[in-house]
């Protein structure tokens, strides 16, 4: 048992430990005696099309899949090893899935392998076939699925390791079945009929069985559990196996519960990972649509919470559709129908929200009726969306005080000043898997251009030192004390000691907005940080006051970074005055407290990592950080002015 296992045990209740032991015993039984999922074609019944797709298929298909910057060519079937990390070239062993340690080899990324094995590129092939009706395209689809099944026998290999992956594949296959109109295709294509009955449907049933029998529970019951319920609900709605009705009841009940449990009353996801919001919402959205179209609707409470989630998405987007990048992000999608690099799923979700709720507010920040929504809602949905009046709304600051998310905003015509101040909790459940130690951090966008930024995520289970940096306090626009993070980390997606935040004061008026908050993450250091942010909307100016309360007489190291977007130029013409600029954009000025001696650091590796930005998963680049470091031995307050000119 290594240190990670000990740390993981520390986050478990006795009930969870008992459950984990039972799962281990179940695994030993599966490995020793085998486990067969029987598919009997006579027991299967087709349920017909659910989405009623009415899309004028365009040439949106490609021949490769970009996996975190690496091209994966799925046309070369002879070369595909479904267990290989395409970046490092290393391969996970084809052994019983519970014996695989995904953290053992630092050069082998399960995330890389899983991203390909979600098979989300298959919808691309199906769309292409719908355009070309080429036998070659259909044969490619069949052979890829057969290749996957052959290389991934039930319960063997890393692709059976995580239940979320099983359910994302189920959703991909559901969409493929709908796009291909598989029931009709089986009538006039004997080869496809043989494939569907002998390969595809048995594989689908294996996935449904696995999904049902291996739920994420206790401290793992986060977005993984949502995906499991959604995948099983959608699959059971589509394919009529003997067990489908049981699975449907189970999964729908779970979705009803988790949309409430994992969100606040204001629709804010409790994992404290902003990019995950679009990922998680799509599971609820697609399940909702399937339920409506199969006469199995969700409750009014479910629909109310779904509305609140859409409203929070509306609230967090700036004028260019950028979201505040707090917490983890890994570019994950529940499903992919539009493969364009510029596709904005947050804005697309607002199109969905506008269509479901007939809401002009959501339409005002949406993508328009895009390709994805044409798939989901068809021409009837398009008619609803187009009937919603186009309305321009005056946006002001929006404070979600109970959850600790504060959005300062001043918007005039096409000009917008937007700041997110994060006084939220670390994350969800005892492990807070996807939270970052970013209490009292802020980001600032001006006219849709990120200026002061969250550094991003970059990696999960590989490159330990980089994972530690990007989730750590120093990678955020807040204060680090004595070189320590605000929370105690126990592994790549594991926090074993959390902080608590407290909002001391908040007020919002016509000319002035103000929030004051604190956290107890440095209780063991006998230090408390209080941050006060005042937004003067007349002056276009933020005043940030950081008070460091020191108990007793001791020397305390204080570090205060300001991370700047890599597209921007930072100049220091005099003293503690900095100007941040980009051609054809408004300038931003930063005035640093005279008690400090700031320096600009970019792309530093030693003596500590600092000055790096990750815009997407497994990509990073050097960026400027205005960095302040000082020693204090009593309570001090530091003041900073940010002015937009």
N, C-alpha and C positions, 0 to 999 in steps of 0.2 A: 504494500500500500504506500503510494507516494504522497507528497505534501498536498497535491491538489485534492486527492481523495479525502484526506483528513479535513481540509478546509471545507470540502463539499458536505461532509458529514456534519460539520458544525452548523450548517444552515438548515438541517433537517429536523423535523419533529420525530418523536418516537413512532408516531403513526406512519410517517413517511418511510422511516427506516424499515419498519415491518413490511410495508408495501414493496420496497425495493428488494428485500430478501425473498418475498414471494415471487417477484418477477425473475430473480436469479434462478430460483428453483424451477420455475416454469421454463426458463431457457435451457437448463440442464436436461430437462425432460424432452424438450423439442430437439435438442442436439442428439441425444442418445437414442431416442425412439423414432425420431423423424416426425414430420407434421405434413399432412397432405390436405390440400384444399380441393375438393372435388367439384368439378363443373359438369352438370348433367344438362345437355342441351334441351332435353324434353321439359325440364323444369323452368327453363328460361322463357320469359315472354317480353317481347318488344313493347316499349311504351311510347314510341313515336317521337317526332320532333318536339322540342320544348321551346326553343328560341324563335322559331319561325323567321329565320335569317332572310332579310331582304336587302342584300348589299350588291351594289354594282362593283364587283371585284375589280380593283385596280392593280397595276403592276407594282405592288408593295413588297414583293418577295425578293429575297437575296439567296445566295448559295452558301453563305458562311454565317456562323454565329460568332459575335464578338464576346469573348468571355474575359471580362476584366482586362481588356487591352490585348488579348491574345486571340487570333482568329482560329476557329475550329471549323474545319471543312467536313460537313456531315455527308458529303457525296462519296468520300473515299471509305466505303464500308470495310474494305479489307484491312484498313489501317487503324480502325477504331478499337481501342481497348477501353471499355466503359468503366474501368477501375483506375484509370491513369490520370494523374495530375498533368495537364497539358503544358503547364509552365515549367515544372521541374523535370518532367519525364518519369518521375517515380510512380510506383503502382501499389495500391492497397492489395493485400492478399485475398484470395478467394476462399475465405474460411467462414465458419459460422459467425453471423453478424455480431453476436454479443461478445465475441472474443477479440474484436478489433478495437485497438486503442488509437483513436484519431489524433491524439496529442503526442504520440511516441516519437515520431519522426518530424523534426522541425522543418524539413524541406518538403514535406508531403502535406498538401492542403486538401482536406475533405471538402472545403467550400468550393474549390475549383472543380472537383469531381462532381459534386452535387449539382452545380449550376448547369452543367451539360446534361446530367441525367434527369433533370426536371423535364427534359424533352420538349421544352416550350417552343423550339424551332419547328416542331411538327405542324403547328397551325400554319406556319409559313408555307410548308410543302402542300398542305391541304388547300390553302388559298390559291397556290399556283396551279394545282390540279383543277380547281374550279374554273380557272381561266382557260387553261390549255386543253383540258380533257385528255392529256397525254398519258398513255399507258406507262411511259417511263417514270412520270412523276408518281403515279399510283404505286408502281412497283418499288420505287425508292422508299415510299412511306411504309409499305409492307415489310421490306427487307430490313429497314432500320428497327422496326418493332420486333421482328424475329431475332435479329442480332442481339438486341437488348435482352430479350427473354432467355436466349441460349446462354449468354454470359452472366446472367443474374438469376440463377436458380433460386427458388423460394428460400428465404432466410440465409442466403450465403452472399457475403460481400458487403462492402461499405454502403451500397445503395439500398440496403434494408436496415441500416443503422438507426436512421432518424425518421420518425413517423411523419413529420412535416413534409419530407420529400415524397413519401408514398402518396400523400394527399394532393400535393401540387401536380404530380403525374396524373392522378385521377381526373383533376380538373382539366388538364391539357387534353387528355383522351376524350373527355366529355365534349369539349369544343371541336376536336377533330371529327368526332362522330357526327356532330351537328353540321359542320361545314361540308363534310363528304356526303351527307344524307345517306348514312351507311345502310339503313334498311332498304332503301331503293337500290343502292349500289349492289347489294347482295343478290338482288333479283336478276341482274343482267351481267354480273361479273362473277363467274364461277371461282376464279382464283381469289378474289376478294372474299367471297362467301366462305371458302375453305379457311382462309387466314383468320377471318373474324370468329368462326366457330371453333377452330382448333387451337388458335394462338391468342387472339386478342381478348375475347371474352373470358377465357380461363385466367388470363393474366389480370384482367380487371377484377375478377372475383377474388383472386389472391390478395390484391391490394385492398379491397374492401374488408376482407377478413382481418388482415393485418391492422388496418386502421381501427377497427372496432375492438380488437383484443389487446392493443398496446397504447392506451391513452396516456397522454402527459398529465401527471397528477402532482398535487402538492406544490413544491417550490418550482416545478417545471411547467406549471399550468398557465403559461403566458400565451403569446401569439401562436405557439405550436398547437395548443389545445384548440384554438379557434380554427386553425387550418384543418385539424383532424375532423372536427364536427362538420365543417363546410364541405370538405372533400367527400366525406361519407354521405352527407345529405344530398349533394348534387349527383353523385354516382348512383345512389339508391333511387333517386327520382328518375334517373335515366334508364337504368338497366334493371329489369325485373327478375332478380334471383329469388330463390326460395326465402332467403333471410332479409330481403330488401325492406319489407314493411317494419320489421323489428329495428333494423338499422336506421330507417327514416325517423321513427319515433324517438329513438335514442339521440340521434344527431340534432334534430330540430329542438328538442328540449335543451340540449347542451348549448346551442347557439343562442336561444332565448336567455339562458342564464349568463353566458359569458359576455354578451354585449352590455349587460348591466354591470357585472362584476369587474370587468376590465376597463371600464370608462367611468369618469366622474359624471355627475348630473349634468354637467355642461358639455359632455361628449368628448372629453379629453382622455386620450389613452394613457393608462397609468404606467406604461413601460418607460416613459420619458425618453422616447426616441422618435424624433419628428418624422423621419423618412418612413419609418415603419407604419405610420398612420395610413399612407396610401396602400401599402401592402395589406394591412389588416382590414381596411375598409372594403377592399375588393372581395374578400371572402364573404363578408356580410352582404354586400351588394348583390353578388351573383346568386347567393343562396336566396335572398329576398326575391329576385326576379324569377328564379326557378320555382319557388314556392307559389308565387302569384300565378305563374303559367301552368301549374299542375294542380290547381285547386287545393293547395295545401298552404294557405297564407300564414304569415307570422302574425303575432299579436299586435295590438295597438301600441303596447309598451315598447316592443321591439322597434316598430316604425318610428315612434317618438325618439328613441335613442339614436336611431339611424339619422334622423333629421338633425339632432344635436351634433353628431359627428360631422355632418356636412357643414353645419354652421361654424364649427371650430376651424375646419379647413378653409372656409371663406375668410375667417378672421385672421388666419396666420399668413396668408399670402400677401406679398407686396405687389406693387403695380405691374411688375414684370412676371408675376407668378412664382417668384422665389419663396421658399419656405425657410424658417429659422432652423439651422442644422444642429439642434441640440440632440445629444445621445448618439447611439449607433446608427449607421447607415451602410447598407451593403448592396444597393442597387436592385434588391429583390422585387419581383413582381409576382402577384398571385397567378396571373396569366398574361400572355402577350398576343395581341392581335395587330397592333400597329408597331412595326419594327423601326420606325423612323427614330434617329438619334435625338431629334428635337422634341419628341413626344413628351408632353407634360401630363403625368397621370393625375396630379392634384387638380389641375384645371379640368381634365376630362371627368374626374369624379364630380366636379361641380355641375357639369353638363348632366350627368346622371341624376344628381340631386334635384336639379331644376326640373327634369323630366318627371321624376317620381312625385315631387311635391308641388309641381306647377308654380315654381318660385322664381320671380324675376331677380331676387337678390343673388341667388346662386348663378343664374344665367349671366349676370353682369361681369363675373370674373371667369367665365367658363372658356372652353376651347371652341365654342360653337358645337354644332352637332357633328362630332368627329367620327372617324372610322370605327373606333371601338364601340361607341354608343349606337352606331347603326347596326352592328352585330347584336348588341344586347336588347335593343328596343324596336328595331325594324322601322318601317315607314310610319306606323301608327305613333311610335314614340317621337319620330321626327316632326310629325304634325303637331303633337303636343308642345314640343320645344319651340317650334317656330311660332306658335300662337301666343307664347308668353311675351308680353311687351318688353322692349328694350328700355331699360331704365338706368339712369346714372345716379349713383348714391354718393352722398357726402360721407366719407369715412373719417372717423375720429379715433382717438385712443380707445383701446378695449382692454379692460383689466379682468382677468380671471383670478380673483384674489384667493379663493379657497384652494385652488390648485397651484398657485404661485407662478402663473404665467402672465406677464404684463407686456402689452403691445402699445408703445407710444407711437402716435402717428399724427402727422400733419399733411394733408393732401389738398393741393390746389391745382386744378386742371391736370396737367401731366406731370406735375412736380410733387414728389412725395418724400417726406422724412419719416423713416420707419426704424424703430428700435425695439428689440425684444430683450426684456430683462427676465432672467431665469432665477426665481426664488422657489423652485419646485423641489419635490423630494428627489432622492437619488434614483428610484425606480420601483418596479413592481415585485412583490413577494420577497422572500428572504434573500434571494441571490441578486436581485436587481440587475439581471443579466445584461441588459442593453443600455443601462444608464452610464453617464460619465460623471466624474467628480467635478462638477461645474457650478456649484452653488454660487449665486449672486453674480454670475457672468452675464455679459451682454453682447449683442451684435447690433450693427448699425448698417442700414442700407439707405442710399440716397438716390432717388429717382430710379429705383430698381437695380442699382449697382451696389453689390456688397462692398462695404468699406472695412469696418471692423468685423472680423469673422470668427466663427468657430473653426477650429483646425481640421475637423473631420474625423474619420475613423481609420481608414487605410486597411486594417487587418483584424482578424479574430484570433485564430489559433496558431498562426505561424509568426515568426519574427517577434519574439517575446518583448524585446526592448522597445520596439516600435508600438506594439499594442499598449504597453505600459505608458508610453508617452502620450499617445493620442487620447486615451481615456482619462489621463491624469489632469490634475488641477492646472499645471503650468501651461497646458495646451489651450487654455481658455482665458477669456478676458475677465479674470477675477484675481484673487490674492492667494498666494501660497505661503504657508508659514513653516519655517524650519525645514524646508526641503521636503515636506511630506504632503501627500494628497489629503483632501478633506475627508475621505472615506478610506477604509482599509481593504485593499484588493487581495483576493485569494486565488485568482486565476483569470484566464482570458475573458470569461463571461460570468464572473463570480465576485461579488462583494460580500465580505463577512462582517464588516462594521459600517453601518450607515450613519449619515448625519440627519439631523432634523432642521428644517428651516422654519422661520417665524416671520410673518409680515407684521411689522411694527406700526406702519402707517401707510395709507394710500389715499390720494385725493386726485380728482380729475376735474378741471374747469375749462372755461373757454380759452384762457391764456396760459395757464400753468397746470402741468401734471406733475405728480410727485409720488414716489414710492420709497419706503424705507424698509429694509429687511435684514435679517441676520441668520446665522446658522451656528450649530454647536460642533462642527466637525473637528475643531481644534481644542476640544475640552481637555484632552489629555496633555495638551501643551499649555494649559491655563491661559488660553488666548481666545478671544471672541472677535469676530469680524462683523461690523455693521456697515452696510452700504446704503447710501441715500442718493437717489437720482432725481434731479429736478429738470423738467423740460419746459423751457420758456419758448412758447410758440410764436411770440412776437419777435424775439431776437434770433429764432432758429438756433437755440443754444441749449446744450445739456451741461449741467454741473453735477459732477460725481464726487461725493465725499465719502472716503473710506476711513472709518474709525477702527483702529486696532486696540482693543482693550486688553491690557496685560495685567494679570494678577500677580502681585508680588514683584520683587526685584530680580529680573533675569534678562539675559540677552536673547532677543528674538530676531530671527532672520525673516525679512519680509521681501517677497518678490511680487512685482506687479507688471504683467505683460499686456501689451496691446497688439493683437495680431491683425495684420493688414492684408487685404486681398492681393494676390500676386500680380494682378493686372495694373495695380496702382503704383504711382511713383511717390516716394517719401523723401522730402527734403527738410533739412534742418538748417535754417539760415541764421538763427541766433538762439543761444541759451537753451531753454526748455520749450521752445516753440517749434512745432512741426507742421508742415503743410502736406496734405495728401491729395493727389490730383490724378486726373486722366483727361486726355484731350476730349473736348466737347461735353464735359461733365462739370457739375458744380464741385468746387473745392471744399475740403474739410480741414479745419484747423484743430490741432490738439495742443493745449497748454498744460504742461506737467508741473506739479507742485515744485516750488523752488527748493524745498528740502531734499529733493531727489536729484540724482545724476543719471539720467536715462542714456542708453546707448541703443543703436540699431544693430540687431543681430539677424542674420539670414543664413539658413541652411547649416546651422551649427550641429556638430556631432560630439564634440568634446569641449569642456568637461561634462556637459549634459546636452542631450538632444533639445534643440530649440530652433524655431523659425522654419517650420514645415507645414504644408497644407495638403490635404487629401480631398480632392473634389469628388472622387468616386472610389469605389472599393479597389484595393491593391494598386492604386496610383498615388504618387506623392510628388511634390515639388517644393523647392525652397521658396520661402516668402519672408518678407520683412516683419520683424517684431520690434516695437519700441519697448525696451525692457528696463525696468527699474528694480534695483536691489539695494537694500539698506538694512542696517542693524539698529534695533531700538531696544531700550530697557525699561520703558514705561509707556503708558497709553499715548497714542499719537493719532492725529487725523491728517490725511493727505487729500488734497483737492485737485481735481482735473476739470478742465473746460473743453468741451467739444463744440465747435461752431461750424455751421454749414453756411457757406458764402457763395 
